[in-house]
Amino acid sequence: MSVTLSATLAANEEIARRQHAGERVLNLAFGEAGLPVHPSLVERLARAAGRNGYGPVAGMAALREAAAGYWERRGLPTDPETVVCGPGSKPLLYGLLLAIGGDVVLPMPSWVSYAAQTELAGARPLLIPAPPGEGGVPDPELVVPAVLHARSQGREVRSLVVTLPDNPSGRLAAKDTIKEIARIARALDLTIISDEIYRDLVHLPEEDFLSPADVAPERTVVTSGLSKSLALGGWRIGVARVPSAELRARLLAVASEIWSSPAAPVQEAAAYAYTEPPELVERIDRSRLLHGTVARAVHARLVRAGVTVHAPQGGFYLYPDFTGLPGGFATSAGLAAFLLDRHGVGVLPGDAFGDDPAALRVRVATSLLYGETAERRLAALEARDPLGLPWIAASLDHLDQALDGLNSVRPAARAPRRTDLSALPAAG
């Protein structure tokens, strides 16, 4: 297969190039948590910097025990021997696809790397739309006929991926939907991979969170990491809760040939983080509040401009639909290119997430609105009213101006210069 640069990374690099050239670009394309590292984690990383030996493939015992405790506190009894650690949840997800094998049921839209990793593993994705108003889970009513049809054509469909809450939509699947997906997975003998890296960033406590592992623990792998809740994306550490010794052994075999073991100093810091000390619990609480406040502010501006978009429930994403607005755009890639070239607003087109290219949906990530420096990001985190900070207010004004401009555009008035985002991978 032909592999190209992941759409999120490609867009971020293009935006960085433009900014370096002096262009004013509002980066709503990249899903980085956008917050500084807590000092207690910096201290523990520095203290462990001398640890330069290889460790166990599954990860050090202290980290596996801490991750098991993290899940225990969320109602998922976990033996540390069922935990596998890796250099980020993304490699763990890829390792799981290799270990499980076969084709993969994915929600549509879904995170850019799921389908790409499936194809890298020599399999094919089976994209099924999410239920209306939900995200991150394929519609249960469509899963059974789709899987049976694929199997009738000789395809081996072995797993199903869900994201709770979802990237790209910021939505959280309903508990009844999760229960039905678990029931169907049992009936079809599918392994569920539940990507729960945004779990601790569900905006409101009253939002019910149900993991498939609560319903079908014998067939659900849960993956998570610290890149979103504690903004440690560059540290590359993730954990997986694996339901069987057999699958764990296969995953470890894959891991031993790809990453050998996670970085030892990062494991030390992660082991501390997963014990959930008070200062890190407070940091995550503040982060959740900031993410929700800014994401809802962007949602309000989109709605005011006449854009169809569901309110975000977790993380820092929205998935607006621009159908019906002026402009006559034929594809989401064309819409994203116009927003970037004419208005200096970077978003990702929906076709990067496996969506219909003709549907005028894009993903908006709000987490880089907090500021370009660590000082500004920390100020946003600590502010009672982050929307009143001058740099965040200016970014929201920038978005308002772009939406106003989009509403007044006519097809003939489009900018002659056009960034061809259609060259980005359909799901990478």
DAJOLIN-V572737 format. One record per helix or strand of 3 or more residues. SS is the DSSP state (H for helix, E for strand). FROM is the first residue (numbers start at 1). TO is the last residue. If there is no record, write none. Layout:
ss:SS from:FROM to:TO
ss:SS from:FROM to:TO
This chain:
ss:H from:7 to:20
ss:H from:39 to:47
ss:H from:61 to:72
ss:H from:80 to:82
ss:E from:83 to:86
ss:H from:89 to:100
ss:E from:103 to:108
ss:H from:112 to:120
ss:E from:125 to:130
ss:H from:140 to:152
ss:E from:157 to:163
ss:H from:175 to:188
ss:E from:191 to:195
ss:H from:199 to:201
ss:H from:212 to:215
ss:H from:217 to:219
ss:E from:220 to:225
ss:H from:233 to:235
ss:E from:238 to:241
ss:H from:245 to:258
ss:H from:264 to:274
ss:H from:278 to:304
ss:H from:332 to:343
ss:H from:350 to:353
ss:E from:361 to:365
ss:H from:367 to:370
ss:H from:374 to:382
ss:H from:386 to:388
ss:H from:390 to:408
ss:H from:411 to:413
ss:H from:421 to:423
